[in-house]
Amino acid sequence: MEFMSAREAADKWGISQRRVAVLCSENRIDNATMVGNMWIIPTTAEKPIDARSVRYSKCDSKKVKPFLKWAGGKGQLLSEIEKYYPFGDGKIIKYAEPFVGGGAVLFDILSKYDLEEVYISDINAELINTYRIIRDDIDDLIKILYTMQNDFIPLDTDNRKAYYMEKRERFNDLKVNGNENINIEKAALMIFLNKTCFNGLFRVNKKGLFNVPMGAYKNPTICDEENLRAVSEKLQNVRIVCGDYRESADFIDENTFVYFDPPYRPITNTASFTAYTENLFNDEEQIELARFVDDMHRKGAKIVISNSDPKNSNTEDDFFDNIYSSHKIKRVEATRMINCNSEARGKIKELLISNF
């Protein structure tokens, strides 16, 4: 009989190594054996069904919230998006979010439902690294965050700026030159910068370097230990992928609810904040996504897509009405949160597009 390590099993099944160890200790993996201080597992072993889940039903566990502030976050639209949740029909047992970002919808669903499989992805490598570290190395992450919080909070403004710039430079160095040995530090820096930078933005320049200045928060909570530990628990059985949304195709089937939240199409010439990564998401990319949505629709998945409404600035602009003409389009009210001109912030329409 051939064996694999817990880490190899974790990679194969899309769960954390810690979760594999728990399954082994609960005798839920046939012929798993402890050798020294590590588990070895038959290569033919199947991933156990998660006994923690109650299929299709709502759960009563503690609510978790996004651990980052994220431009384009869907917290304000949750009351609209949750109207589409299809988990009560007894068929939809999987969830996929291929542009996870800050994860507002993800954490709302994880707080309310116990599902058999969950898949998230993003092309932002630093973001995905942070999700993985929270899932797999929460204790070490929290220690570093507390150190940063204790160092930063007592400083005056000038020294805070110097400390912030030092951490920003270190983050960019790791982003460009780092390796897996410093992923925990990189995740801690990601959270620190997010909690202390201007407006909680994640923006990079053309070289891929994070370039947001420090914000003016008096007493930022850099280490929200309670929520981070709750998030870590919720992520234990989540498959976390760094990659293009198209990689989700193998996961998505007729039992899957998919939420696509791509970088929004700018509604004005000056509203092109899509620099979460070095890659831009132009109209051709939006069209390609619509084609992918059609492909997943043909698989039988239930799908919701959000985007900006170009009719906010041009009532004749039917871009999304055309590329999603075979689906249902609902216009909902939202608040534009990011604009250098405070007078330009306010109520606008956004799109929720669904195939059901």
Summary of the structure (lengths in Angstrom):
residues: 356
radius of gyration: 21.2
end to end distance: 47.2
largest distance: 68.6
contacts: 1051
relative contact order: 0.13
helix: 43%
strand: 17%
